Amino acid sequence: MRYTALLLLLLASPGWAGSPLRVAVAANFRHTLEQISTEFSARTGEQVVLSSASTGVLYSQITHGAPFDILFAADRATPARLEDTPEAPFCYARGRLVLTGSSQGLQLLADASLSLAIANPKTAPYGRAAEEVLARPDFASAGGRKLVRGSNVVQAYQFWHSGGVDLALVPRSLAPDGESIPREWHQPIEQHAVLLRPSAAADAYLNWIRSDTVRALIQNAGYEPCP
């Protein structure tokens, strides 16, 4: 009901078809948000422009004045660090980490002869989760392996997909057939969004994100519901 009311308000607003809604989105969630945004635009006529990078890079862009209306981060901490946001951040998905390229199970992470790609832990939450996994005593014997760090999870996946590395630790949304990493091997990947610049369009968009329709789409894309 709330989404419908905001949609009607949006359509009645004289400025509803003005500037496009500018949304910053973590690389792992871009493809899913493209589908969500396409449906939103079809329903409202509102244009949505997505800008994608690792969460850390997006944070830097926002704090340096990038004119985004909404941020979809791949963690909980980054939106919370932004000051003076109009609303509190909220969880929109929980991510799962998987190992791709493995037909013999997670024990391949202990094989130092196999090269591995992860996202940059300094800027990508999934990269930090991957680093936690690799720090487990079970995989200490592979400490000297070739480890390639992508600027974000999509690049890490592309390193593996192109044959540049043997394995990759990436989100399940990118590699649905990958071997799931046990949740207890790393900190939870709770992905949070936050409104940066209020408008009728932004309110309608965020309420569309919270709708049952979109929640089902997000889960079908390989994510888990928020706690």
VEXVEXVO-47209 format. One record per residue (C-alpha): residue in three letters; chain; residue number from 1; x, y negated, z. Coordinates in nm, 2 decimals, decimal comma, m for minus. Layout:
<sites>
ALA  A  NUM  X  Y  Z
...
</sites>
This chain:
<sites>
MET  A  1  0,00  0,00  0,00
ARG  A  2  0,27  m0,24  0,09
TYR  A  3  0,45  m0,18  m0,24
THR  A  4  0,13  m0,24  m0,43
ALA  A  5  0,06  m0,56  m0,25
LEU  A  6  0,42  m0,69  m0,32
LEU  A  7  0,39  m0,58  m0,68
LEU  A  8  0,07  m0,79  m0,72
LEU  A  9  0,24  m1,08  m0,56
LEU  A  10  0,53  m1,04  m0,79
LEU  A  11  0,31  m1,04  m1,10
ALA  A  12  0,12  m1,34  m0,98
SER  A  13  0,44  m1,55  m0,90
PRO  A  14  0,52  m1,82  m1,16
GLY  A  15  0,89  m1,73  m1,14
TRP  A  16  0,86  m1,36  m1,15
ALA  A  17  1,01  m1,32  m1,50
GLY  A  18  1,30  m1,56  m1,44
SER  A  19  1,65  m1,45  m1,35
PRO  A  20  1,71  m1,08  m1,35
LEU  A  21  1,75  m0,89  m1,02
ARG  A  22  2,12  m0,83  m0,97
VAL  A  23  2,20  m0,51  m0,78
ALA  A  24  2,54  m0,39  m0,67
VAL  A  25  2,55  m0,01  m0,64
ALA  A  26  2,81  0,24  m0,53
ALA  A  27  2,94  0,44  m0,82
ASN  A  28  2,80  0,77  m0,70
PHE  A  29  2,44  0,64  m0,70
ARG  A  30  2,45  0,44  m1,03
HIS  A  31  2,29  0,70  m1,25
THR  A  32  2,01  0,77  m1,01
LEU  A  33  1,95  0,39  m0,96
GLU  A  34  1,93  0,34  m1,34
GLN  A  35  1,64  0,58  m1,35
ILE  A  36  1,47  0,41  m1,06
SER  A  37  1,53  0,07  m1,21
THR  A  38  1,40  0,17  m1,55
GLU  A  39  1,07  0,28  m1,39
PHE  A  40  1,05  m0,04  m1,18
SER  A  41  1,10  m0,26  m1,49
ALA  A  42  0,83  m0,07  m1,68
ARG  A  43  0,59  m0,13  m1,40
THR  A  44  0,67  m0,50  m1,33
GLY  A  45  0,85  m0,64  m1,64
GLU  A  46  1,13  m0,75  m1,41
GLN  A  47  1,48  m0,70  m1,55
VAL  A  48  1,73  m0,53  m1,32
VAL  A  49  2,11  m0,56  m1,38
LEU  A  50  2,33  m0,31  m1,21
SER  A  51  2,70  m0,36  m1,13
SER  A  52  2,88  m0,05  m1,02
ALA  A  53  3,21  0,01  m0,84
SER  A  54  3,34  0,17  m0,52
THR  A  55  3,17  0,04  m0,20
GLY  A  56  3,49  m0,13  m0,09
VAL  A  57  3,53  m0,32  m0,42
LEU  A  58  3,16  m0,43  m0,41
TYR  A  59  3,21  m0,56  m0,06
SER  A  60  3,51  m0,76  m0,17
GLN  A  61  3,31  m0,90  m0,46
ILE  A  62  3,02  m1,00  m0,24
THR  A  63  3,24  m1,17  0,03
HIS  A  64  3,40  m1,36  m0,26
GLY  A  65  3,07  m1,50  m0,38
ALA  A  66  2,94  m1,25  m0,63
PRO  A  67  2,57  m1,34  m0,68
PHE  A  68  2,41  m1,00  m0,60
ASP  A  69  2,06  m0,98  m0,46
ILE  A  70  2,09  m0,63  m0,31
LEU  A  71  2,37  m0,39  m0,22
PHE  A  72  2,34  m0,01  m0,23
ALA  A  73  2,65  0,11  m0,05
ALA  A  74  2,78  0,47  m0,01
ASP  A  75  2,82  0,43  0,37
ARG  A  76  2,66  0,28  0,67
ALA  A  77  2,94  0,06  0,79
THR  A  78  2,99  m0,17  0,49
PRO  A  79  2,64  m0,33  0,48
ALA  A  80  2,66  m0,37  0,86
ARG  A  81  2,98  m0,58  0,81
LEU  A  82  2,80  m0,84  0,59
GLU  A  83  2,70  m1,14  0,79
ASP  A  84  2,38  m1,34  0,79
THR  A  85  2,18  m1,09  0,57
PRO  A  86  1,81  m1,17  0,56
GLU  A  87  1,72  m0,82  0,68
ALA  A  88  1,88  m0,53  0,86
PRO  A  89  2,04  m0,26  0,64
PHE  A  90  1,84  0,07  0,60
CYS  A  91  1,93  0,42  0,50
TYR  A  92  1,82  0,53  0,15
ALA  A  93  2,00  0,86  0,11
ARG  A  94  2,24  1,11  0,27
GLY  A  95  2,52  1,23  0,04
ARG  A  96  2,68  1,58  0,02
LEU  A  97  3,04  1,65  m0,08
VAL  A  98  3,11  1,94  m0,32
LEU  A  99  3,42  2,11  m0,46
THR  A  100  3,41  2,14  m0,84
GLY  A  101  3,62  2,37  m1,05
SER  A  102  3,61  2,65  m0,79
SER  A  103  3,48  2,99  m0,88
GLN  A  104  3,65  3,15  m0,58
GLY  A  105  3,52  2,94  m0,29
LEU  A  106  3,65  2,67  m0,07
GLN  A  107  3,97  2,87  0,01
LEU  A  108  4,11  2,72  m0,31
LEU  A  109  4,16  2,40  m0,12
ALA  A  110  4,45  2,58  0,05
ASP  A  111  4,63  2,65  m0,28
ALA  A  112  4,91  2,40  m0,33
SER  A  113  4,95  2,50  m0,69
LEU  A  114  4,61  2,36  m0,78
SER  A  115  4,58  1,98  m0,85
LEU  A  116  4,29  1,79  m0,69
ALA  A  117  4,11  1,46  m0,76
ILE  A  118  3,93  1,26  m0,49
ALA  A  119  3,81  0,90  m0,48
ASN  A  120  4,04  0,64  m0,32
PRO  A  121  3,98  0,67  0,05
LYS  A  122  4,06  0,30  0,11
THR  A  123  3,76  0,19  m0,09
ALA  A  124  3,53  0,49  m0,14
PRO  A  125  3,34  0,65  0,15
TYR  A  126  3,33  0,99  m0,04
GLY  A  127  3,71  0,96  m0,07
ARG  A  128  3,73  0,92  0,31
ALA  A  129  3,52  1,22  0,36
ALA  A  130  3,74  1,42  0,12
GLU  A  131  4,04  1,31  0,31
GLU  A  132  3,89  1,44  0,63
VAL  A  133  3,83  1,77  0,47
LEU  A  134  4,19  1,80  0,34
ALA  A  135  4,32  1,72  0,69
ARG  A  136  4,17  2,04  0,83
PRO  A  137  4,43  2,29  0,96
ASP  A  138  4,29  2,55  0,72
PHE  A  139  4,43  2,35  0,43
ALA  A  140  4,76  2,23  0,58
SER  A  141  4,95  2,47  0,35
ALA  A  142  4,84  2,27  0,05
GLY  A  143  4,98  1,94  0,18
GLY  A  144  5,23  1,92  m0,11
ARG  A  145  4,98  1,96  m0,39
LYS  A  146  4,93  1,71  m0,67
LEU  A  147  4,66  1,48  m0,54
VAL  A  148  4,50  1,23  m0,78
ARG  A  149  4,30  0,94  m0,65
GLY  A  150  4,03  0,78  m0,87
SER  A  151  3,92  0,42  m0,82
ASN  A  152  3,57  0,56  m0,74
VAL  A  153  3,40  0,90  m0,74
VAL  A  154  3,30  0,88  m1,11
GLN  A  155  3,66  0,84  m1,21
ALA  A  156  3,76  1,13  m0,98
TYR  A  157  3,50  1,35  m1,14
GLN  A  158  3,62  1,24  m1,49
PHE  A  159  3,97  1,35  m1,40
TRP  A  160  3,84  1,70  m1,34
HIS  A  161  3,59  1,70  m1,63
SER  A  162  3,86  1,60  m1,88
GLY  A  163  4,09  1,88  m1,76
GLY  A  164  4,34  1,65  m1,60
VAL  A  165  4,32  1,83  m1,26
ASP  A  166  4,21  2,17  m1,15
LEU  A  167  3,97  2,07  m0,87
ALA  A  168  3,78  1,77  m0,75
LEU  A  169  3,59  1,67  m0,43
VAL  A  170  3,30  1,46  m0,54
PRO  A  171  2,93  1,40  m0,46
ARG  A  172  2,68  1,67  m0,53
SER  A  173  2,49  1,41  m0,74
LEU  A  174  2,77  1,43  m0,99
ALA  A  175  2,84  1,80  m0,98
PRO  A  176  2,52  1,98  m0,87
ASP  A  177  2,68  2,32  m0,93
GLY  A  178  2,98  2,25  m0,71
GLU  A  179  3,06  2,44  m0,39
SER  A  180  2,90  2,25  m0,10
ILE  A  181  3,14  2,14  0,17
PRO  A  182  3,00  2,21  0,52
ARG  A  183  2,86  1,90  0,68
GLU  A  184  3,07  1,95  1,00
TRP  A  185  3,39  1,91  0,80
HIS  A  186  3,35  1,54  0,77
GLN  A  187  3,16  1,24  0,91
PRO  A  188  2,80  1,21  0,77
ILE  A  189  2,77  1,02  0,45
GLU  A  190  2,47  0,80  0,52
GLN  A  191  2,42  0,56  0,24
HIS  A  192  2,27  0,22  0,33
ALA  A  193  2,12  m0,06  0,13
VAL  A  194  2,08  m0,43  0,24
LEU  A  195  1,90  m0,73  0,10
LEU  A  196  2,14  m1,02  0,03
ARG  A  197  1,92  m1,28  m0,13
PRO  A  198  1,54  m1,27  m0,06
SER  A  199  1,28  m1,30  m0,34
ALA  A  200  0,95  m1,15  m0,43
ALA  A  201  1,12  m0,93  m0,69
ALA  A  202  1,38  m0,81  m0,44
ASP  A  203  1,11  m0,73  m0,18
ALA  A  204  0,91  m0,53  m0,44
TYR  A  205  1,22  m0,35  m0,56
LEU  A  206  1,32  m0,24  m0,20
ASN  A  207  0,97  m0,13  m0,13
TRP  A  208  0,97  0,07  m0,45
ILE  A  209  1,29  0,23  m0,32
ARG  A  210  1,11  0,33  0,00
SER  A  211  0,81  0,48  m0,18
ASP  A  212  0,74  0,85  m0,18
THR  A  213  0,79  0,87  m0,56
VAL  A  214  1,14  0,73  m0,54
ARG  A  215  1,23  0,93  m0,23
ALA  A  216  1,15  1,25  m0,42
LEU  A  217  1,36  1,13  m0,72
ILE  A  218  1,66  1,07  m0,49
GLN  A  219  1,63  1,41  m0,34
ASN  A  220  1,61  1,57  m0,69
ALA  A  221  1,93  1,39  m0,78
GLY  A  222  2,12  1,58  m0,52
TYR  A  223  2,08  1,37  m0,20
GLU  A  224  1,93  1,46  0,13
PRO  A  225  1,67  1,25  0,32
CYS  A  226  1,78  1,01  0,58
PRO  A  227  1,77  1,13  0,95
</sites>
